[in-house]
Amino acid sequence: MIKAAAILAGGPGQRMWPFATVRNKCAMPVAGMPNVRRLCNDLTEIGVQRICVVVGANSGSIRHALLGLDPEPIVVRQAEGAGTAGAALAALHALGDEPTLALPGDLVTPAEVLQDFVHRWQASGAEGALLSDTMPPGEGGDWYAVSGAGGLRPTITGHEFGAERRWCEAAIVSPSLKPALEANPGRLMQVPVGGMPPMEPDLAQSLNDWNVDKVVIEAADFVVHMDKPWHVIEANRRMAFYLTGRLEADRIHPTARIDDGAEIDGHVSLGPNSMIGKRAVISGNIIVGAETRITNGPIVYGGNVIGDRTQVRDYCLVDRGAVIGSDCIVGHGAEIDGVMFDRSYLWHYCEISGLVGQSVDIGAATVCGTLRFDDQNAEHRIRGRRETPRIEANATYYGDHSRTGVNVITMPGAKIGAYSCVGAGIVVYEDVPDRTLMLLKQETVQRPWGPERYGW
C-alpha cells in the first residue's frame, strides 16, 4: 500500500485567467471544497499517511485551503523556476525513502480512481506507474500523451496531435527517480518534430529517463485536469453528478426540515438547520449544506451541490448539474446554469450560464448569450493562442470580486476580469481585463416639446 503522496501545487496557472488572479488554481472550489483539500481527504481515505504539498505561486490560497486538516500535510515551497521536476524532487526529499503517489493539485477525480490506481500498480509488480485515460477528442495538442502503454517502458510525449492516450499527470514513483530529477535537462525532450516545449524542468522528462519498469493504468472513472476556465465547470459538474449519484436514500439531519408542500422527485442530503420550503420543486438528487434555505417556488433540476448558508428562493431556476457555493443568493426569477463560487449574488431577473467567481454581484436583468447566430462555438484567446473549447465555449466567465450593472448582456465566451465592473446597459463583446471599470458613453438628443405639439 502507498503510504506517501506528493501534491504538486506550485504552478502560476496562467491559462486559468481570470480565476488564478486571486488564488492558485489548485485551490479552485470543486463541489464546494478547494480541490487540493479534496485530494488530501481522498488520499487519507485510501490509506495514505504522509502528504507533502509543494507550493509556489499564490501559496497563501493553498495554505488556507489546507487549514485544519488532520493529519496535517507537509508544505514545502519549490524553488523559482524549478518546474514540476523540481517540485517532485522537493517532495521526495521531504517524504523520505518510500514509494510515493505524485499528482497535480488541479487533478479532479474520485477517490476510487486513486485507490484503483494504487491496487493495480501493486498487482503489476512494476516499480513505477502512470495513470492514463482516453485523449479528449481533438485535444491531442493540449495534453501529455503516453505511448507504449502495452509494455513496461512507456514514453510520455508533449502536445502530440492525433494521440489516443493521455497521461493524467499522476504517477507512482520511488526514490530511485531522484537521479533523473536532479539531471533534468530543463525541458521536455520527447516532442513532435517542430514542437516548442518551454524551458522548464518537466517531471514528464524525468519519468522518461527513469530506467525502471513502469506500468500504464487506465483510470477507473472520470479525470478532469483544471487547466483552463471551462475545465472548472466540467470538473464541478462531473463531481456533482458523481456525488449526488451515490445517494441511494435521503440523508436528512435531525435539525433540517422539508415542508409537506415541497415536490421532490429524488434523494436529498440536507445539512443541519437547512430547509426545503413550500412550493419548492426538486427533480433529482441534491446535496445541500448547513443553514441553507430553498424556499418559495424555486425549481431545482437535480445533480446539484449547494453550500452552507445559501438562499435559493422566489421562483428561481437551478439547472441540472449546477453547483452553488456557500453564502450565495439565487433570488427572484434568477437562473443559473454552471458554477457559483462562495458569496456571489444573483439577486433577481438574470440568466447566468457559466462560471461566477467569488463575491461576484450580478445586477438585475444581466443575461448571458449562449448561442451565436452562426450556431458555432466562440473562440477564446489563452495566452495569445486562439482556441475553440470542446465544452463550455459559449459560457460567460465572471472573475472574482467583479460586478455588473442592470441590463448587462454578455456575448458567448466573454470573460470579465477580477476586480472589474461592467456598467449598466453594456453589451460585452470582448474580454474585460482585471481591475477595469467599463461604462457606457451615451449620446442623447434634446428638442423643445410641450402642449403646442398637440395643437393646444
C-alpha positions in Angstrom: 0.0 0.0 0.0 1.2 3.5 -0.8 1.7 5.5 2.5 3.1 8.7 1.0 1.8 11.2 -1.6 3.0 14.4 -3.2 0.6 17.0 -4.4 2.3 19.5 -6.9 0.5 22.8 -6.5 3.1 25.4 -7.3 2.3 26.5 -10.9 1.1 30.0 -11.7 -2.0 28.8 -13.7 -1.6 31.4 -16.4 -4.1 29.6 -18.7 -6.8 29.9 -15.9 -7.4 33.7 -16.2 -9.5 35.3 -14.7 -9.7 32.8 -11.8 -6.0 32.5 -10.9 -5.7 36.2 -10.2 -6.7 35.8 -6.5 -5.8 32.1 -5.9 -3.7 29.2 -7.0 -5.8 27.1 -9.4 -5.3 24.0 -7.2 -7.4 25.9 -4.6 -10.3 26.2 -7.0 -13.6 25.0 -5.5 -14.9 21.7 -6.8 -18.4 20.8 -5.4 -17.9 23.3 -2.6 -14.4 22.3 -1.5 -10.9 23.6 -2.6 -9.6 20.8 -4.8 -6.2 20.5 -3.0 -8.1 19.9 0.2 -10.4 17.3 -1.5 -7.3 15.5 -2.8 -5.8 15.4 0.7 -9.1 14.0 2.1 -9.3 11.4 -0.6 -5.6 10.3 -0.2 -6.2 9.9 3.6 -9.3 7.8 2.8 -7.3 5.3 0.7 -4.7 4.8 3.3 -2.0 7.5 2.6 -0.5 8.6 5.9 2.0 11.3 4.9 1.2 14.0 2.3 3.6 16.7 1.0 2.1 19.7 -0.8 4.5 21.6 -2.9 3.5 25.3 -3.2 4.7 28.2 -5.3 2.5 30.9 -6.9 -0.3 32.2 -4.7 0.8 29.9 -2.0 -1.4 31.6 0.6 -4.6 30.2 -1.0 -3.2 26.7 -0.8 -2.2 27.0 2.8 -5.6 28.5 3.7 -7.3 25.6 1.9 -5.3 23.1 4.0 -6.0 24.8 7.3 -7.3 22.4 10.0 -6.6 19.2 8.1 -5.9 16.1 10.2 -3.3 14.7 9.5 -1.6 18.0 8.7 0.2 17.9 5.3 3.9 18.8 5.0 4.1 22.0 3.0 7.3 22.9 1.1 8.0 25.7 -1.3 9.5 24.9 -4.7 12.5 27.0 -5.9 11.9 29.6 -8.5 12.0 28.1 -12.0 12.1 24.5 -10.6 9.2 23.3 -12.6 7.3 20.1 -12.0 10.6 18.1 -11.8 11.9 20.4 -9.1 8.6 20.2 -7.2 8.6 16.4 -7.3 12.3 16.3 -6.1 11.5 18.6 -3.2 8.5 16.4 -2.2 10.6 13.2 -2.4 13.3 14.7 -0.1 10.6 15.7 2.4 8.8 12.3 2.4 11.8 10.1 2.7 12.6 6.8 1.1 9.3 5.1 0.2 7.1 4.7 -2.9 5.1 7.9 -3.5 1.9 8.8 -5.4 2.7 12.1 -7.1 -0.2 14.0 -8.7 -1.0 17.6 -9.6 -3.2 19.6 -7.3 -5.6 20.6 -10.1 -6.5 16.9 -10.9 -10.2 16.2 -10.2 -11.2 12.6 -9.8 -13.0 10.3 -7.3 -11.0 8.7 -4.5 -11.9 5.3 -6.1 -9.8 6.2 -9.1 -6.7 6.8 -6.9 -7.4 3.6 -4.9 -7.7 1.5 -8.1 -4.5 3.1 -9.5 -2.6 2.0 -6.4 -4.1 -1.5 -6.2 -3.4 -2.3 -9.9 0.2 -0.9 -9.6 0.8 -3.3 -6.6 -0.5 -6.2 -8.6 1.7 -5.4 -11.6 5.0 -5.8 -9.7 6.4 -2.8 -11.6 8.5 -0.1 -9.8 6.5 2.8 -11.2 3.1 3.5 -12.7 1.4 6.2 -14.9 -2.3 7.0 -14.8 -3.9 7.4 -18.2 -7.2 7.9 -19.9 -8.6 8.5 -23.4 -7.4 11.6 -25.0 -10.4 14.1 -25.3 -11.4 14.4 -29.0 -9.4 17.0 -30.8 -7.2 17.9 -27.8 -4.1 15.9 -28.5 -2.2 19.1 -28.9 -3.2 20.3 -25.5 -2.1 17.5 -23.2 0.7 15.0 -22.5 0.3 11.8 -24.5 1.5 8.4 -23.4 2.7 5.7 -25.9 3.8 2.2 -25.5 1.1 1.6 -22.9 1.2 -2.2 -23.5 4.7 -2.6 -22.3 6.7 -1.6 -19.3 8.8 1.2 -20.8 6.1 3.8 -21.9 7.1 7.2 -23.2 5.4 10.5 -22.3 5.3 13.0 -25.2 4.1 16.6 -25.3 1.3 18.1 -27.4 1.1 15.3 -30.0 -1.8 15.8 -32.4 -3.6 12.5 -33.1 -2.5 10.9 -29.8 -5.1 8.4 -28.4 -4.0 8.1 -24.8 -3.5 10.9 -22.3 -1.2 10.9 -19.3 -3.2 12.3 -16.4 0.0 13.7 -14.8 -0.3 11.3 -11.9 2.4 8.7 -11.3 3.7 6.3 -8.7 7.4 6.8 -8.2 10.2 5.7 -5.8 13.4 7.3 -4.5 15.3 5.8 -7.5 13.7 8.6 -9.6 15.8 11.2 -7.8 18.9 11.0 -10.1 16.7 11.5 -13.2 15.0 14.5 -11.4 18.4 16.0 -10.5 19.7 15.5 -14.1 16.6 17.0 -15.7 17.6 18.9 -18.9 15.3 21.8 -18.3 12.7 20.9 -20.9 10.7 18.0 -22.3 12.7 16.3 -25.0 10.0 14.0 -26.4 8.0 16.4 -28.6 6.9 16.1 -32.2 9.3 17.5 -34.8 8.9 21.3 -34.8 7.4 21.1 -31.3 8.4 24.0 -29.0 8.5 22.9 -25.3 9.0 25.7 -22.8 12.3 25.9 -20.9 11.1 24.4 -17.7 12.2 21.3 -15.8 9.4 18.9 -16.6 8.5 15.8 -14.5 7.5 14.0 -17.7 11.1 14.1 -19.0 12.5 12.6 -15.8 9.9 9.9 -15.9 11.0 9.1 -19.4 14.6 9.0 -18.2 13.8 6.8 -15.2 15.2 3.4 -16.3 12.8 1.1 -14.5 9.7 -0.9 -15.4 6.6 1.3 -15.4 3.0 0.2 -16.0 0.3 2.4 -17.6 -3.0 2.0 -15.8 -6.3 3.2 -17.2 -8.3 5.5 -14.9 -11.4 3.7 -13.5 -13.6 6.7 -13.7 -13.5 10.3 -14.9 -10.4 12.5 -14.6 -10.5 16.3 -15.2 -7.4 18.4 -15.3 -8.3 22.0 -14.4 -6.1 23.9 -16.9 -8.5 26.5 -18.3 -11.7 28.1 -17.1 -14.1 25.7 -18.9 -12.4 22.8 -17.1 -13.6 24.2 -13.8 -17.2 24.0 -15.0 -16.6 20.5 -16.3 -14.9 19.4 -13.0 -17.7 20.7 -10.8 -20.4 19.2 -13.0 -18.7 15.8 -13.1 -18.1 15.8 -9.4 -21.6 16.9 -8.6 -23.2 14.2 -10.7 -20.8 11.7 -9.1 -21.6 12.7 -5.5 -25.3 13.0 -6.0 -25.5 9.8 -8.0 -24.2 7.9 -4.9 -27.3 9.0 -2.9 -29.4 5.9 -2.5 -31.6 7.3 0.2 -32.4 10.6 1.9 -29.9 11.9 4.5 -31.8 14.5 6.5 -30.1 16.0 9.5 -32.3 15.9 12.6 -32.4 19.8 12.7 -33.2 20.1 9.0 -36.8 20.3 7.7 -38.7 19.6 4.4 -42.1 21.2 4.1 -45.0 19.0 3.1 -45.7 21.5 0.3 -42.4 20.7 -1.5 -42.3 18.5 -4.6 -39.3 16.2 -4.5 -38.5 13.5 -7.1 -35.2 12.2 -5.9 -33.0 11.7 -2.9 -31.9 14.7 -0.7 -28.9 15.1 1.6 -29.8 18.1 3.8 -27.4 19.5 6.4 -28.0 21.0 9.9 -30.7 23.7 10.2 -31.4 23.7 6.4 -34.9 23.8 5.0 -36.7 23.0 1.8 -39.9 25.0 1.9 -43.3 25.3 0.3 -43.6 25.2 -3.5 -40.0 24.1 -4.0 -39.7 21.7 -6.9 -36.7 19.4 -7.0 -36.3 16.9 -9.9 -33.4 14.8 -8.9 -30.8 14.1 -6.2 -29.2 17.1 -4.5 -26.7 17.7 -1.7 -27.3 20.7 0.5 -25.1 22.1 3.3 -25.9 23.6 6.6 -28.3 26.5 7.3 -29.4 26.8 3.6 -32.9 27.8 2.6 -34.6 26.5 -0.6 -38.0 28.3 -0.4 -40.9 29.8 -2.2 -41.2 28.2 -5.6 -37.6 27.5 -6.8 -37.1 24.9 -9.5 -34.0 22.7 -9.0 -33.4 20.2 -11.7 -31.1 17.8 -9.7 -27.5 16.7 -9.7 -26.7 19.8 -7.7 -24.4 20.5 -4.8 -25.4 23.6 -2.8 -23.2 25.0 0.1 -23.8 26.4 3.6 -25.9 29.5 4.5 -27.1 29.9 0.9 -30.6 31.1 -0.2 -32.3 29.6 -3.3 -35.7 31.3 -3.4 -38.5 33.1 -5.0 -39.2 31.1 -8.2 -35.6 31.0 -9.3 -34.2 28.1 -11.5 -31.2 26.0 -10.8 -30.2 23.9 -13.9 -29.2 20.3 -13.8 -25.6 19.8 -12.6 -25.2 23.4 -11.4 -23.0 23.9 -8.3 -23.7 26.8 -5.9 -21.2 27.7 -3.2 -21.7 28.9 0.4 -23.2 32.3 1.5 -24.8 32.8 -2.0 -28.1 34.2 -3.1 -30.1 32.9 -6.1 -33.2 35.2 -5.9 -36.4 36.1 -7.6 -36.6 34.9 -11.2 -32.8 34.3 -11.4 -31.5 31.4 -13.4 -28.1 29.6 -13.0 -26.6 27.0 -15.3 -23.0 26.4 -14.3 -21.0 27.2 -11.1 -21.1 29.9 -8.5 -18.2 30.3 -6.0 -18.8 31.4 -2.4 -20.6 34.7 -1.5 -21.9 35.5 -5.0 -25.3 37.0 -5.6 -27.9 36.7 -8.3 -30.5 38.9 -6.8 -33.3 38.8 -9.4 -34.2 38.6 -13.0 -31.0 37.4 -14.5 -30.0 34.4 -16.7 -26.5 33.3 -16.0 -24.7 30.5 -17.9 -21.1 29.9 -17.0 -18.7 30.4 -14.1 -19.3 33.0 -11.4 -16.2 33.7 -9.2 -16.1 34.5 -5.5 -18.0 37.6 -4.2 -19.5 38.5 -7.6 -22.5 40.8 -7.6 -24.7 40.3 -10.7 -27.0 43.2 -11.5 -30.7 42.7 -12.3 -31.5 41.6 -15.8 -27.9 40.6 -16.6 -28.1 38.0 -19.3 -25.6 35.6 -20.8 -25.8 35.0 -24.5 -25.1 31.3 -25.2 -26.0 30.8 -28.9 -24.2 32.6 -31.8 -26.1 33.5 -34.9 -23.9 31.1 -36.9 -24.5 28.3 -34.3 -20.7 27.9 -33.8 -18.7 27.8 -30.6 -16.9 31.0 -29.5 -13.2 31.3 -30.0 -11.1 32.2 -26.9 -7.6 33.5 -26.5 -5.4 31.7 -24.0 -2.0 33.4 -23.6 -2.4 34.7 -27.1 -3.3 31.4 -28.6 -6.7 31.1 -30.4 -8.7 28.1 -29.0 -12.2 26.8 -29.5 -13.1 24.7 -26.4 -14.7 21.4 -26.8 -17.0 22.3 -23.8 -18.5 25.4 -22.4 -17.1 27.6 -25.2 -20.2 29.8 -25.1 -20.3 30.2 -21.3 -19.5 33.6 -19.6 -16.7 33.8 -17.1 -17.0 36.3 -14.3 -13.7 36.8 -12.4 -13.6 37.1 -8.6 -14.9 40.3 -7.0 -16.4 41.6 -10.2 -19.8 43.0 -10.7 -22.3 44.0 -13.4 -24.9 46.8 -13.5 -28.5 46.3 -14.6 -29.3 45.1 -18.1 -25.7 43.9 -19.0 -25.6 41.4 -21.8 -22.5 39.2 -22.3 -21.9 37.6 -25.7 -20.9 33.9 -25.9 -17.5 33.2 -24.4 -16.9 36.6 -22.8 -14.6 36.8 -19.7 -14.8 39.6 -17.1 -11.6 40.1 -15.2 -11.2 40.0 -11.4 -12.0 43.3 -9.6 -13.7 44.7 -12.6 -17.1 46.4 -13.0 -19.3 46.5 -16.1 -21.8 49.3 -16.1 -25.5 49.3 -16.8 -26.7 48.6 -20.3 -23.4 47.4 -21.8 -23.2 44.6 -24.3 -19.9 42.8 -23.6 -18.4 41.5 -26.9 -14.7 41.1 -25.8 -12.9 40.1 -22.7 -12.6 42.8 -19.9 -9.2 42.9 -18.2 -8.7 42.7 -14.5 -9.2 45.9 -12.5 -11.2 47.7 -15.2 -14.3 49.9 -15.0 -16.4 49.8 -18.2 -19.1 52.5 -18.6 -21.4 53.2 -21.4 -21.0 56.5 -23.2 -24.4 57.6 -24.4 -25.3 60.3 -26.9 -28.7 61.9 -26.5 -30.8 64.4 -28.5 -32.9 67.1 -26.7 -35.6 69.1 -28.5 -38.4 71.5 -27.4 -41.6 69.7 -26.5 -44.9 70.6 -24.9 -48.7 71.0 -25.4 -48.3 73.0 -28.5 -47.1 69.9 -30.3 -50.6 68.5 -29.8 -52.4 71.6 -31.1 -53.2 73.4 -27.8 
